[in-house]
């Protein structure tokens, strides 16, 4: 593969954890159940979703930086 195609692929996959987290939130709201048993709309539910996003996003960004760096291609 060309370097530009690999770089594009690496950066396009950064959004995958965000999409998966949003799908998980949607499914938990649709099923009207949350893993901790708290009702939807509570501050704990929103804080948990925020913490999950903040902890997942840096891993994918760092992975894209490493994958797109010239030393690895």
Phi, psi and omega in degrees: 000151177286158181298319181294324178292320178293320178296316179297318180296316180298315182285333178287333179281354177297325182284349182300313178298326179294315179296317180295321177295317179295323176295321177296320177295316179299316180293323179290326176289318180295324180278353179059035175217144178239150184306327181269355180085007179276148179291152178297143179098354179285158181292331179292321179296314181291324178293321179296318178295321179293315179297319178298318180294317182292328180275334180277323186296316180299326179297318181287326178292315178297320177298321179291323177296316180294316182292328183270355182289147183297334182292331182269350183261000000 
